[in-house]
């Protein structure tokens, strides 16, 4: 109950992360509910943790994960870093139970392209971050978009993001399952 009154989004982000591995469903629900009235209702860490919590491999389903991601992005402005929830959800979807032809589905391609254009606006080829922490978030986001863009058959857009990311991505995901990460 004390957590419900907490207004610090980072506390809720930590609680959500903890609830993933421990299966603390009440903690996850109360942290998500309290996040809306916190000092940062669109906290990046909290929302990525919540997306993970709703994954089928943890405590949810594909439907719950996508419903969560789509409900969050409806609130976002162009350029907000949480647009990454869409490609990350598609990545997670294919990671759990790969579906043949998934990336070629028109709805998948359209949703990823829409999120990509909303995430970067007219700055798709420009790094906008000025602070180190902003650069880290931007590169993580570009990582997931590059991966999904390549898989949905948008190699030019994917290559552009790979060039911006550089020789080594910040995270092994989503590239870990591929045999080679290469700037093309």
N, C-alpha and C positions, 0 to 999 in steps of 0.2 A: 504494500500500500504506500509506503514511503517513496518508492520509485515513481509511482503515479504522479506525485507532486513535484518531482524533480524537473527543472526547466533546462537542464544542461543536455544538449543533443549528444555530446560525446559520451555521457554516461549511458544513454540509451543505445548508442552505437556499440559500446562495449557489452552491454547486456544482451543485445541481439547476437553478437558474435559468440558469446558464451552459451546462449541458448541453442545454437546450432549443434555443437558437439555433445552437449549434455541432454538434449531433448527436453528442455525446460519450456514447455509450451505456454504456460501461464506467464512466464517472464517475457517471452517473445511477444505475446499478445499485448501485455500491458506496456511494454516498451514502444511498440508500434503505435499504440493509441496515444501515449504521452508525447511521442515525437511531434505530433501535429501542433501541440501548444508549447513546444520547446523554443529555445533561443535560436534554433536553426532547423526549421521543419523540413528542409530539403537537404539535410546533412548527407554528404556523399558516402561516407563510411557506413552510416546506419542503413542507407538504402541498398548498398551493395550487399551488406550482411543479410538484410531482409530478403533480397532476391535469392541468395544462397539458401536461406532457411526454407523458402518456398519451393526449392528445387525438388524434383522427384527423388533424388538420391538422398535427401535429408528428411524433411518433414512435410512435404507438400506433393504437388503434382505439376505436370506441365501446364495444366489449365490455371492453377493457382499462381504459378510463377509468371505466366504471361499476363494474367489479369492484374497482378500487382505492378509489373513493369508498365503496362499500358495506362494504368490509373495514375501512376506518377508522372509519366511524360506528358499527359494532358495538361499538367499544371506548369510546364516549363516554357521558358522563353528560348528563342534562338540563341545558341551558343552555350547553353547550360551543360555542365559536364555529365549530368545524370541521363542524358540521351543515350549514354553507353548501356543503359539497362536493356535496350532492345537487342543490340547485337550480342550482348552477353547472355541474354535469355535464349537466343537462337543457338549460340554455341553450346550452352548447357543442355539444350534439348537434344542436340545431335550427339553430345558426349555420352548421355545416359543410354539411349536406345537409338542408334543410328537408323535413319529411315532412307531407303534408296530414293533418289530423286528429290530429296527434301529441298536442297538449295536451288533447284530449278523451278519450284512452285512460284507462280506469279505473286501470290500474297506475301510469301517470304521475301522475295526480291524487292517488292514494292515497300514493304515495311522497313527493311534495312536501308534502302536508298532514301526514304523519307527521313528516317532518324539521322542518317549521315548528313543530309543537307540541313537539318535542324540543328545538329550538334555543332557544325562548323560554319554554317551560313555561307557567306562569300569568302571566308577564310580557309577553305578546304586545303589550300596549299601553303598556308602561312602559319607558323608557330606563333601563337598569341601570348603565351605565358611570359611573365616577366620575373616572377619569383620562383625559386627552386621547387617549392611544394606545388605550385601551379603547373610547372613543367612536367613534374612526375604524373599528375593527374591527366594532363593532356596527352602524354605519351602512352599511358595505359589505355586511355580511350581510343587513341589512334590505332593502337595494337589490335584491339577487338574489331574495330571497323575495317582495318586492312584485311584481316583474316576473313571476315564475312564478305567483304567486297570481292575478294578473289574467288571465293566459293560460289557466289551468286552470278559469276560471269562478268564482273566489272573490273577487268585487269588494269585498265588505265588508272582508275581511281585507287585501286589497291596498291599499285606500284607507287603512286604519288605519296601515299601514306607510308609505305616502306622506306622511301627515300627520306622522308622527314624523321622517321623513327631512327634510322641509322643502321649501322652494322650489327648492333646487338639490342634486341628488345629488352625493356626493363624487367619484364616478367617472362617466365617460361611458358605461361598460358597466353594465348591459345596455341602457340607454335609447338609445344612439347610433343604432340602426337604426330607431327609431320617429320619427315626425315631430314629436312633442310629448311633453314631460314635463310633467305638470300634476297638482297636488294636487286631487283631486276630493272 
